[in-house]
């Protein structure tokens, strides 16, 4: 039995979708599957998905001349540092902005995990980055288990099931989301939620903050955009990266 399938909790939309994904039975290209999973998200998360989508579209339209990276997540340690960064590669492959951020994070001693979905969307592969480049890819369960396993702590932890949004509010939010998004955008959203809900939170026992975008400016510095930077979680994660050094500095 894989680590991911070892510890799911009582029935709930997110739990059920994580179990199905672990069995290769969840299809992120299926609107029905995606709707069912998103119904398990909390009210605030549902309301934010459309807003995040519109932010990214605006960036692509108005900042298309600048290298922009999407799919980044960051976890703070509760202090002034953010030691774990995650890059999910879906519709947005690694580019010059990612390379610049990776160089900066290596100098700061942060851990960086690259995650890719399998071609048939039946699972994820992961690899860690170091000053020598990307390490070998492995099944994401095994990659996370090897990094976070500790004596006396069962991994992975339970899939957290927030209180689902009321039916009418969920229906309204999902109608807006599906009417404003493309199939590729909905697939990327589904994969990102599967990654966070089924893997990152159960293994780290922390909720990461997703960055709406990382922008490489003309001076070689990285700017970070998050629609949740004014929340308690956002402030904890973004406080130390408010002003970034140029990635070309020694």
Secondary structure, 3 states (H helix, E strand, C coil): CCHHHHCCCCCCHHHHHHHHHHCCCCCCCCHHHHHHHHCCCCHHHHHHHHHHHHHHHHHHHHCCCCCEECCEEEECCCCCCCCEEEEEECCCCCCHHHHHHHHHHHHCCCEEEEEEECCCCCCEEEEEEECCEECCCEEHHHHHHHHHCCCCCCCCCCCCCCCCCCHHHHHHHHHHHHHHCCHHHHHHHHHHHHHHHHHHHHHHCCCCEEECEEEECCCCCEEEECCCCCCHHHHHHHHHHCCCCCCCCC
